[in-house]
């Protein structure tokens, strides 16, 4: 388990989707497989912040009060799904 890289990749994945409306391309098969390893690790899953917490962290300086309120009201979501690739 890469305790340094996995959280950074999760932050990139979640914030990229929320802030820029972009996602990691499906063609990045090795990266998705690497993320799948993280999502199979119980320690990572239990300690991972929700998508809302990650988004708030990266928006904290530029978020409007309405955006912060919306993030706080939403049910916590965790982006742990990956494209289905053969292993």
VEXDREN-2710 file (C-alpha; in Angstrom, 1 decimal):
% VEXDREN-2710
k/r/px/py/pz
1/UNK/0.0/0.0/0.0
2/UNK/1.4/3.3/-1.0
3/UNK/0.3/5.6/1.9
4/UNK/1.6/8.7/0.2
5/UNK/0.4/8.3/-3.4
6/UNK/-3.0/6.7/-3.0
7/UNK/-4.5/9.7/-1.2
8/UNK/-3.1/12.2/-3.7
9/UNK/-4.5/10.2/-6.6
10/UNK/-7.9/10.1/-4.8
11/UNK/-7.8/13.9/-4.3
12/UNK/-6.9/14.4/-8.0
13/UNK/-9.7/12.1/-9.2
14/UNK/-12.4/13.7/-7.0
15/UNK/-11.4/17.3/-7.3
16/UNK/-10.8/17.1/-11.0
17/UNK/-14.3/15.8/-11.5
18/UNK/-16.0/18.4/-9.3
19/UNK/-14.0/21.5/-10.0
20/UNK/-13.1/21.0/-13.7
21/UNK/-15.8/18.5/-14.7
22/UNK/-13.1/16.2/-16.0
23/UNK/-12.2/12.7/-15.2
24/UNK/-9.2/10.4/-15.5
25/UNK/-9.4/8.9/-19.0
26/UNK/-10.4/5.3/-19.3
27/UNK/-7.4/4.7/-21.5
28/UNK/-5.2/5.1/-18.4
29/UNK/-5.6/1.4/-17.6
30/UNK/-2.6/1.1/-15.4
31/UNK/-3.6/4.1/-13.3
32/UNK/-7.1/2.7/-12.8
33/UNK/-5.7/-0.7/-11.8
34/UNK/-3.5/1.0/-9.3
35/UNK/-6.5/2.9/-7.9
36/UNK/-8.4/-0.4/-7.7
37/UNK/-5.7/-1.7/-5.4
38/UNK/-6.3/1.2/-3.1
39/UNK/-10.0/0.6/-3.1
40/UNK/-9.5/-3.0/-2.2
41/UNK/-7.5/-2.0/0.9
42/UNK/-9.6/-1.8/4.0
43/UNK/-7.3/0.7/5.7
44/UNK/-7.5/3.1/2.8
45/UNK/-11.3/2.9/2.4
46/UNK/-11.9/3.4/6.1
47/UNK/-9.6/6.5/6.3
48/UNK/-10.5/8.1/3.0
49/UNK/-12.4/11.4/3.3
50/UNK/-15.7/11.8/1.5
51/UNK/-15.8/13.4/-1.9
52/UNK/-17.4/16.4/-0.3
53/UNK/-14.6/16.9/2.2
54/UNK/-12.0/16.6/-0.6
55/UNK/-13.9/19.1/-2.8
56/UNK/-14.3/21.5/0.1
57/UNK/-10.5/21.3/0.8
58/UNK/-9.6/22.3/-2.7
59/UNK/-12.3/25.0/-3.0
60/UNK/-11.9/26.5/0.4
61/UNK/-10.5/29.8/-0.8
62/UNK/-12.8/30.2/-3.8
63/UNK/-16.0/28.6/-2.7
64/UNK/-19.1/30.6/-2.2
65/UNK/-21.2/30.2/0.9
66/UNK/-23.8/28.5/-1.2
67/UNK/-21.3/26.0/-2.5
68/UNK/-20.1/25.2/1.0
69/UNK/-23.7/24.8/2.2
70/UNK/-24.5/22.5/-0.7
71/UNK/-21.4/20.3/0.1
72/UNK/-22.4/20.1/3.8
73/UNK/-26.0/19.1/3.0
74/UNK/-25.2/16.3/0.6
75/UNK/-25.0/12.7/1.9
76/UNK/-21.4/11.7/2.0
77/UNK/-20.2/10.1/-1.3
78/UNK/-17.1/8.0/-1.8
79/UNK/-15.8/7.5/-5.3
80/UNK/-14.4/4.0/-5.2
81/UNK/-15.7/2.6/-8.5
82/UNK/-13.3/1.9/-11.3
83/UNK/-13.8/0.9/-15.0
84/UNK/-14.0/-2.9/-15.4
85/UNK/-10.7/-4.0/-16.8
86/UNK/-9.3/-7.5/-16.9
87/UNK/-6.6/-7.9/-14.2
END
